[in-house]
Amino acid sequence: MLGMCRGRRKFLAASLALLFIPALTWLYLSNVTVSVKPLPLSPLEAQSSTLVGGAGERQALELRVRAVEEENRALRRELSRPPRSPSARLPNSSHRGNQSRTHSEEGTGDNEGQKAAAVGNSSDCVQQPVVDKCETIHVAIVCAGYNASRDVVTLVKSVLFHRRNPLHFHFITDSIAQQILSSLFHTWMVPAVKVDFYDADELKSEVSWIPNKHYSGIYGLMKLVLTKTLPSDLQRVIVLDTDITFATDIAELWAVFHKFKGQQVLGLVENQSDWYLGNLWKNHRPWPALGRGFNTGVILLLLDRLRKLRWEQMWRLTAERELMSMLSTSLADQDIFNAVIKQNPFLVHQLPCFWNVQLSDHTRSEKCYKDVSDLKVIHWNSPKKLRVKNKHVEFFRNLYLTFLEYDGNLLRRELFGCPSEADHNSENLQKTLSELDEDDPCYEFRRERFTVHRTHLYFLHYEYEPSSDNTDVTLVAQLSMDRLQMLEAICKHWEGPISLALYLSDAEAQQFLRYAQGSEVLMSRGNVGYHIVYKEGQFYPVNLLRNVAMRQVNTPYMFLSDIDFLPMYGLYEYLRKSVVQLDMANNKKALVVPAFETLRYRLSYPKSKAELLSQLDMGTLFTFRYHVWTKGHAPTNFAKWRTATTPYRVQWEADFEPYVMVRRDSPEYDRRFVGFGWNKVAHIMELDAQEYEFVVLPNAYMIHMPHAPSFDITKFRSNKQYRVCLKTLKEEFQQNMSRRYGFAALKYMTAENNS
């Protein structure tokens, strides 16, 4: 900003110098023959001297030259000062500087302000944005499918990072994106952010008649119908593609609406490739456009004026006319927008190029960012996205990765001084947390139960339709980054659908994405749902993770497992047959899959029950936790299982925690249990309280694979307070059970006391 002001001063100083060099020369020559009076010391003397013929005029001129020289000296002093570092600026200086640069580069700045800047008044070189502090900024985004829902999060992060105003997002989505984004924003709980969804399926008929070759498909045409889709009282909106990254406050872009003149209703940046010039290859025939055309990755729409201009009719007539010869669009809505502008150039307010720096393969955007000192919006407008060919791509990629891996929890910051609409969920949460005793030694345990973890459902593409025979089963598990290596093995052992909750940071989520996309095993499976629960707090929220994975099960039954267990080959089909055999649809049963373990990292996995029994006898396998926690699986009755050929029923006992298959409507896990201890025990107790029968399957088994101890079990073993709090939570849970299930629940307290 300071450099720009200095540039203006240099220009004006040079102009003044050119103007007065002849005058100085004349004065010098005149001094040879004419005696000059002393320079007047005041403006009053200068005025009186002008009354005395030519001598007075010369004195006035000398006075003016002297004043100009003084201004030049002031300019030189100003220019000799070192530039200020960004850290030395006031908190809002960067924001104001961006705004004034927008004015000057568009040629719409205040001339008086520029003149003042030229004589050293740097404060006048800065202009305030024309956006009220608490004015809501409206943003519309078309987003459909799993991948777009993941990509748009980076855009949202970049907007939230810089923003100082309330935001209202308008998402035009399919059912998939709506499910993902509604859950994400609900659990994100960002203050002063409102989100509305509009069903893209209801809009398809408006644009489905347009043949389109663009990779975005029919959703790439949805921007054309925003005047009809968005609320009728909404006057203006910023429309963004999902592959956008902001490097500045979006309020600066919102302020550009105030510069629209006459019939301007569209704010667009010129296209930064030669596409619409038609010279990219032989016989290249683009749609008509004004010059280089305009890119529609960033659009400012004046909705109220567009409606008055009958925008719907305007673009439809244009599209129908052009399609008679073009047959289809190549760049979706962008072709039609440009065809309309070609006929009606008065509609466009051209935005500076830095509001949409386009990084396509054939981009000429380098000409833009060579001319400006900062960039405001980066647009990865290529099917290859970050793999685009551009000699400066590393710079832009690093900017993008900054927000890709940025901790989204840090964006839950208040906008001070801006009252926001009451959020009842947030208010209830704050009330609940305020009622907790912070001096309680178990406060952190209790608080974790109410922590809202940001959750991104279906982080990767998911595609699965349950079978029509109502016997389908989904494997449910949870994991963190240190168990990622188990995924491929589980996918090889279980061919049915899987629902996984992963506890990751934002940066770890991107590591997982790269891992999954590089795995042929994982990428070949469309029936695995990966649900990211973002890290927050001190404890591993094991039961919350299980509940998240359970809620996304779309089969009638679910097998509740853990990530470090490998199910036997064929267990998926065996469980489906057991559904019919044991009439699971009409009975409350929990089918127990006996659990074993090995201490060997390399195991020849048994292909049958007979082979497993042989390994048990040889000491290669053991019943699970027989040497440290026998009670956990003792009721399974392994001795009976060795010879059993038919399912058999077992009774609940204290601390029983088997792995079971149940109906999808079974109770969820209790969230008060976090980290290590009693998380499965409490759930099995709840199943028993609801009168589920525990039935052991005679030909089913699963094997626990060895791994390093988890951080939570280490805390349990080393921290006495951890164990004390766990005991307290157990007692409270049992009291809750007594209140909910009455006299029948007394057996749990008795069994615990006798164990």
N, C-alpha and C positions, 0 to 999 in steps of 0.2 A: 504494500500500500504506500509506504514511504517512498519507494522507488518511483512509483507513478507520479506522486506529487512533485518529486524532484525533476522528473522528466518535463512536467508542465512548466516548472520554473525556468529550466534551461532554455526551453523553447521561447518563452516570453522574453527572457533576458537577451537571447540572441536577436530577437526581432527588434527590441529596443536599441540594441547596439548598432544594428544596420541602419536604423532610422536616424540615429544621431551622429553617426560618423561624418556625414557631409556637413552637418551643422558645426561640429567641432572643428572640422577643417576650415570652414568659412571664418569661424572666430579666430583661429590661429592666424590666417592670412590678414584679417582685418586689424589685428593687433600691431601689425607692422607699421600701419599709417595712422591708426586711430587710438587715442588714449581712452582706456576703458575705466569707468568709475568703479570703486569698490562694490562688491556684490552686496545687495540689500540684505539686511539681517532679519527681516520679517516679511510676511505676506503683505502687510499694509504698505510697507515701503515698495514692494514689488508693484502693487496696484498703482501707487502714485507715480512711479517711474514710467509707467506705460503712457502717461499723458505727455511725456517730453519726447515726441518725435521718434526717430530711428534709434537714438541712444537708449531710450526707455525700452524699446522692443528687444534690443540686444541684451539689456540687463535681465529682462524677463526670460529670455532664452537661456542665458547663463544660469539663472536660478533653476530652471527646469532641468538643465544638464546636471547641475549639482545634486538635485534631488534624485535623479536617475542613478547617478554614481553611488549615492548613499544606499539606494535599494540594491544595486549590484553588489556592494560590499556585504550587505546583509545576506544576500543570496549565497555568496561565496562562503560566508561563515556557516550557513545552514548546510550547504553541500559538503563542507569539509568534516562534518560530524560523522562518526561511525554509525552504521545502521543499527537500529534496535533489534535485539533478539526477540523471537516469539515469546519467550518466557517473561520478557519485561513488559509485555502488553497488558493492558487492562483485561479483565475477564471477558468483556464483550467486544474487544477491539478487533479480533479476527472476524467475528460475525459482521461488524459494521464495515470492515474493510472489504469483505466479499461483496457486500451489497453495493458499495460505492463503485467498485470495479465493474459490476454489472451495468450500472448506469453509464459510466464513461465509455465502456467498450461498445455499448449500443448506440452511443451518440445522443443520449437523452439526458445527460447530466445537467446540472445547474451551471449556466455560463458564469454567473456571478461568483459562484463557489469556486470554479476553476480559476478565475482571475485572482481571487483572494489567495488561493493556494499558490499561485505563481509568485506572489510577493511574500511568501514565507508563512502564511497562516495555515499550518498543516491540519488543524482541527476542522477547518471548513472543507477539507478534502475528503472527510468521512461523512457518509450520509446514513441515517437510520433507516432500517427496513420498514416498509409500510405494512406491518403486521402487528396487531394488538397482542399484548403479552399473553392473554388467555384465549385468543381466537382459535377455534378448532380448525385444524387442517384436514381436509378430506382426501383420501387416497383410494383409488379404485385399482384392483388387480384381478386379472383373469387367471385362475389357477385350477388345473385339473390333473388328477392322477397322483401317483406316489412320488415320482421323481420331482415334479414341479412343486409339490407340497414341501419337499425337503429343501429345494433350492430357494424358495421364497423366504425361508427363515433367515438366510443370510442378508437378504434385502431388508427385512424387518429389523434385524439387529442393527444394521448400519443406520437406518432411519432413527431408531430409538436412541442410539448412542449420541447423536448430534442434536436431537430435537429439544426444543424448549417450550413447545406448545402442546396442548391436547391434540390427540390424533383420533380420527375416525376412519377405520379401514372398511372398505366395501369390497368383499371378495365374491367374484362370480365363479362358482365352483361346481364340479360334479359331486356326487354323493361321497366319493372317496376323500377328496380334498376337504370337504366340509367336516367329515368325521375327524380327520387328522387335525385340522387347524382349529376347530372349535374346542377340542380337548386340549390342544397346546395353549391357546390363549386363556382358557378357563383355569388351567393350572399355573400359567405364567404369572397371572395376577399383576400386570403392570398398571400402575395408577394412571389415570387420565388417558386411557386408551379404550375406545369402543370398537366393537367388531360386529358387522352385519354380513349375512350370507345371502346370496341370490342364486337360485337353482338354474344352472346353465342348461340343464335338460329341457327346461321350459322355453329356452331361447333358441334352441337348435332349429326349430322350424322357420325362424326369422332369417337364418343365413344358410341353411342346408342346401338351398337351391344354387349356391355359388360353388362351382368346381374350384378346388384349391389344391395346389401341389406342395404347399409349404409343410414342413415337418410338424408344425403345431396343430395341423388338422383343423377341424371345424372350430376349435376353441380359439384359433388365431383370427377368427372373424368376429368374435363377440364384442370387441370394442366399438364396432359400428352401431350397436343397439344400446349403448349406455344411456342415451337420452330417454329411452323408453324403459330401461331396466331400473335405473337409480330413482330414488324418491323425487316426486315432482317438485318439491320445495327446495331441493338441493340446487344451488345456483352455479357452483363451480367445483371442479375436482381435478386432481392430478392423477393421471393414468400412467401406470408403470408396468413394464414387463417384469417377469420373475427373475430375469438374469441381470438385474441392475444392482449396483453398489453405490451408496451415497458416501461422499467424502466431506459433506458440509451439512448444515442445518437445512432441512427441507423447507423451513419458513422462508428462506431466501428465494426459493423457486416459487412459493406461494405468493410472494410479494410482486412477482412479475405480472400477475393479473392486473395490477394497477396501471401497467403500461399499455394495455390493449387500447387501441383507438378505433374510432369509426365502427366498421362492421367486423372487426377482427374477433374471431371466436375460437381459433385454434392456435395454441402455442407449440411450435415444433422446431427441432434442430435440423439443419440441412443434412441430407444423406452424405456420408463420408466415404462413399465408394463411387465407382463409375457405372454402377448398375443401370441407372435410368438414362445414362448417356448412350447406352446400347453398343459399347465398343469392347466388351470383355472377351468376346469370342465371335467367330464367324456366324452370321445369321442370328445373332442375339437380338431378340425383339422384346423389349420391356414394355410395360404399360406406360401411357403418357404421363409426363410429369413436368413440373416447372423447373427448368434447368436440371440441376443434379437431383431434384426431388427432395423429399423430407422423410426422416426416419420416425417411426411411430413407437419406439421403445419408451419415450417420454413424451407425454402430451398434456398440455393444459387445455381443459375444455370449459368454455363458458356455457353451461348447460341451458340456462334460461334463454340466452340469445339463440342458441342452436335450435331450440324448440320453436322459437318464433320464426326462424328461417325455414322451418319445415325440413329439418335435416334428414329425417327418415325418407321422405320422398326424394330429396336431392341425391343422396348416395345411391338409392335404389335405381333411379333413372340412369344415373351415370354408369353403374355396374352393368345394367342390362344392355346399354348401348355398347360398352367396350367389350363385353363378353361375346358379342356377335362376331367379333374379329379375333379376339385374344383367346377365346374358348375357356380359359381358366386363369386363376390368379397364381402367381409364383411366390409372392411375398405376403399372401393373405390380406389382412385389412390395409396394410401399407399401400398396396397397389390401388385400392379403391379410394383411400384418402387422397393420394396424389392425383388421381384422375379428376376428382372433384376440385382440387386446388388448381389444377391446370385450367379449368374452366372458370374458376372463381378465385383468382389470386388474392383478392381483397380480404378473404377469410383468415389469412395467416398472419400471425405475429411471429417473426423469425427469432428464435432464441439463440443466444451465443452458443458456440460449439461446445463449450465446457459443460453444458447441461446434458450432454449425451455423447460422450467420447466412445465411439463405436470401434470394437476390436474384431471385426470380421476379417476373413482372409485377405480381402482386397481393399482393406481400409486405407484411407488417406488421412486418418485422424492425427498423424504426426504433425501435420500442418497446424492443427488446432493447438496441441499442447506445447508446441514450440513458442507460440505467441503469448501464452498466459502463464502466470507463475503458480497457479494452483488449479486443480481439477475438481469438479464438483460431483459429477456422475459418471461412473464407468459402466459400460454396456457390453456384455459378452454376447454380442449378437451373431453367434455362429453356432451351427449344430455341434461343433467340436468344443465349444465353450473355452475352458482354460487351456486346451491343447492347441489353440489357434496359433498360426504363424505370424509372429510380430516381433521385431527386434527388441522392443521394450516390454515384452510380455511379462518378464520376471518382476518388473516394478509393479505392474498392475496386478499380477497374481498375488504378490505379497500383501498388497492392500486388501484384496479380496479375502485372503487367508486370515488376515487379522480379525475380521468379523466372523468368518466361518468358525473359528475356534474360540471366539470370545465367550466368556462365561455369561450366559444370558441372565443368570440370577442378579448380576450387578446392574441390570437395566430396570430393576424394580424400584426405581427412585421416584420420589414425589416431585411434583411441580409446585414449588412453594408459591403461595399467593394466588393460585388458580383453583377455585372450588370445583370439584369434580362430582359427578353423579354418585349417589350412594350405591355402594356395592355391598349387598346384604351378606354375601359369602365372606367377603373380607371383614366386614364389621363383626359378624358372628365369630370368625376366627380370632380377631383381636380381643373380643370379649372373653372367649374361652382361655386364651393365653394369659390374659390379665388376671384371671382367677387362680392361676397356678402359683404356688409359693416358690419364689426364686431361691429361698433359703433351704428348701428341701434338698437333702443330699441326692435324691433321685430326680431332681427337676429336669435334667437333660433327657432322661428316659421318658418322662411323662410328656415333655414338650414334643419329642419325636413323633408321638402318636398323632399329633395335630399338624405336623409340618406338611405343607402342600408342596409336593415335588413337581417341578415342570416335567411334563410327559409328552413325548412325541411318539404317537402310535404309528405302526407300519412304516418304520424308517426306510425299509427297502420294499421293492415291488412285491405284492402278494396276490396270488391268484389261485383260488381253490373253491370248488363247489362241493359241499358235502354230498355223500351218496344218498340215494332216495330210499334206502331200506332202513333208515333211522338207527343204524348201528355204529356209525362213525365215531372215532375216538381221536381226541387231540392230546398230544403229550405237552404238559405244562411244566416249565422250569424257569429258574432265574439264575443270573450270573453277573460277575464283574469282569474286569479286563483280565485278571489273572487266571480265568478259567476259559478263555476264548479258544484255546486249543482243543477243547472237548467238542466243539460244534460239528466239525467234519465227521468225527467218529460217531456221534449220535445220529447224524443224518444217514450214515451208512447202516446203522442198526435199526432205524425206525423210518419206514417209508411213508407213514401217514402224516397228517398235518401236525405242526408244532407251533406252540405259542410261547415265545421267550420274552422275558423282561430283563433288560440289560441296565445295570447301574453304572453310569459312565459320566465323566465330565464332558464338556463340549469338545475339547481337544481329543479325548479318547473316543468319542463318537465318530470323529473323522478318521481316526486310526482304524476303528472297526469297519468303517465303510470301505476303506482301501483294502483291508484284509478280506472282507467278504467279496468284493468285486474282483479280487485276484485269485479267488478259490473256485475252481471248476465244480467242486462238489456242492458248494453253497449256491452258486449261480445257476446250477441245473435244477435247483429245487424252488418251485414257485409257491409251495404250500407251507412255508415257514414264515410266521409273523414275528418280526423283530420290533420290540417296543422299548424305546429309550426312556429311562427314568433318570433325570439328571441329578448329579450328586449335590447334596446339601446336608449340613449337620454332621454330627460326630459318629453316628452309628450306621451300620449297614441295615437298611429298612427291609429285611428279608420278607416279612409277611405282606408289606405293601407291594413289593415286587410280584409276589405270587398272586395277589389279588388283581393287579394290573393285567398279568398274563391270563388269568382265569376269565376276566371280563371280556377278553377278545376271542374267546373260544366260540366257534360257530358250528360245532358239532354237538349232538345230543349228550355225548359223554366225554370225560376228560381223565387222563391218567396223570396224577399229581406226583411228579418225580423231582429229582435234583440233577443239576447239570453234571455232577461228577459220577453219575451212574450210567452204565451202558446197558440198555435193555437187551434181552436175548433176541437173536435173530427170529423174526416171525411173530414177535409179541403183539404187534399191531393187529394182525389177522386173528390171532388167538383171542385177544380181548373182544374183538367184534363178534366172534362166535360165542363167547361166554355171555355176551349181552342177551342173545337169543336163548341160550341154554338155561340161564338163570332168571329169565324174565325180568330183566333190569328195569324195563319201562314201567312195570306195575309194582315194583317192590323197592324199598329203600335199602339198598345194599352197597357196601363198600368192598370191592374185590381186592384182596391183598395179594401183592406180588412179592414173594419172599426175596429178601435182600442178602447178598453175600459181598465179600470183599477180597481183594488181593493186595499183597504188599509189593508185588512186582510191577515195574513200569512196562515191561514187555510180557504180555500174557497171550497164550494161545487160547482165544476165547472159545469156551465149550459150545459145540453145535447142538447139544442135546442134554436132557436131564441126566442121562446115564454118564455122559462125559463129565458133567459138572460134579456128580457124586464121586467119580473117580478122582477128580482133582481135590475134592474135599478130603478124601481118605489119604491122599498123598501129601496134604499140607500146602498145596498150591493156593487153595481157596479156604476161606473161613466164613462162618456166619457173621453177619455184619455187626461190628462193635462188640463181639462176644467177650473181648478181653478188657474193655473199658466201660461199657454201658450195656450190660446184658439185658437189663429190664426193657430197653427200648424196643426189642424185637422178640423177646422170649415168648410172648403169647402166640406168635406165629406157629409155634410148636414144630420146630425143624425135624425132630425125630419122627413125628407122624408124617411130615411132608415127604420124607425119603421114600416111603412105601405107598403113599397115597396115589390113587388113580382117579378119584372123583373129588370135587370141591368139598371142603369141610368148614364148618362154622367154628369160630373161636370167640371167646368172651373178652371184653375190655378189661384191662388191668392198668394199674397206676404206671404212668410214664410210657405207655404204649405209643409208638410213633411209626407205624408201618407206611409203606408207599401204596397208595390205593387208586383204583379207578372208581369214579362216582358219576352221578348224573350232573349235568351242567348247572342245575339249580341248587346244588349243595351249598352249605354256608361258606362264607369267606373266612380267611385267617384273621386272627385278632392282631391288630396293629400295635398293641402296647408292647409286644415282644419283638425286640430288635436285636441285631447282632447274633450272638450265640445263646442258645438255651431256651427250651420250652416252646419254640415257635410251632413245631409240628405237634407236639404233645397236646397243646391247648386245642388245636384244630380237631384232632382225633377224639378228644373228650367231648367237643361240641357235637361231632357226628354221633357219638354214642348217646348223648343227651337227647338228640332228635330221633333216637330209636333206629339208627342204621344198623344193619346186621353186617358183621365182619366175616367175610367168606374168603378162605385161602384157596388160591388156584393151584392145583397139583402139578401142572406142567409149565408154570411160568416162573421166571427168575430174572434178576437184574444184579449186576456186579459193580461195586464201588471201586473206582480206579484211584491209585495213590496220588497225592499231591502235597505240596508244602502246606503247613497249617495256616489257616486264615488269620488275619489280624484280630478278628473278634474273639476267636477261641483263645488266642494268646492273652487278650485283655481279661477274659473270663478267668483264666488260670492264674494270672499274676495280680489281679486287682480285687482286693477283698470287698471294696465298696460295690463293685460291679456285681459280685455274687449276692451281696446283701440286698441290692435293689432288685435283682431278679427274683429273689425269694419274696420280697414285698409285692411285686407285680403278680406273682403266682397266687398269693393269698387274696389279693384284690380280685383277680380273675375268678377264683373259686367262689368268692362272695357274690360276684355278679351272676355266676351260674346258678347259685341257690335262689337268687331273686327271680331269675328268668324261668327256671325249670322246677322250682319248688322242692318238695320233699324228695323227689327222685334224684336230685343233684347232691344230696347229703353224702351219698356214697363216695363222691370224689374227694371230699375233705377227709372222710374216714380212711380211704385207701391211701391218701397222701400221708396221713399221720402214722399209718402202720408200715409204710414202706421205708 
